[in-house]
């Protein structure tokens, strides 16, 4: 059997739309700093982290099929990137 999922985890926090005390604590811990992924994260890592944060905050009620359509699979950028 699967382990029960903790909705407001303190070890791997995800911000939710809630006034729960654990969510407020996670919100306080996340403000003003970004976690570093072995130096400078790549463009894909930045996009993946942004998508995960957006999904945890806004997308709990959105079905997966609609959520996938909201994001383009192509990695668009504002500057030319070498291949």
C-alpha positions, 0 to 999 in steps of 0.5 A: 500500500502507498504511504499517505501523502502529506498535503502540507509537507515541510520537507518538500514545500509547495505553496497552496491557496490556503491559510493553513499554518504549515502553508504560511510557514512554507510561504515564509521560508520561500520568500526572497530566495530561490534554491540553487541547483548545482550552480546556475540552473539551465533554461529547462530547469528554470522552466520546470521549477516555474511550472511545478510551483504554478501547478501546486498553487493554481492547478489543483482543480484543473485536470491534467489534460487541460493543464498540459495544453496550457504550456508549450513543449517548445523551449522559447527564449528571448535570446539566441542560444547555441545548440 
